[in-house]
Amino acid sequence: ALSEVGVANERWKAEYGLVYKFRSCFGREFLVLNDPLALQAVLKGQNDSFLMEKSFREFVRLVAGEGVVYAQGVEHVRQKRLLQPAFTPSFIKTLTPTFATCAYRVCT
């Protein structure tokens, strides 16, 4: 149910803190970041520190293609810089009606 989305994360965040790791099916480990500063460190300027595992990167290539999500290192930085004008706060604000309409459709 939609009301349950995020409930597990909220419970685990209260129990384990803002940053925690867990094992999923087949023993894969995942790091969960609920700390804005930790997220900022991952998403900004740390391009070579957080490389994708080879098999996961291949999965991303098959699902999303060889775009910004797939790219790493210098190529990722180049593609991200090209996309930045589309993600300015003023442009995102113009998309609010579209987001609201889509959210309403999903909920109904």
Secondary structure by P-SEA (a helix, b strand, c coil): cccccaaaaaaaaaccccccccccccbbbbbbbccaaaaaaaaccccccccccaaaaaaaaaaccccccccccaaaaaaaaaacccccaaaaaaaaaaaaaaaaaaac
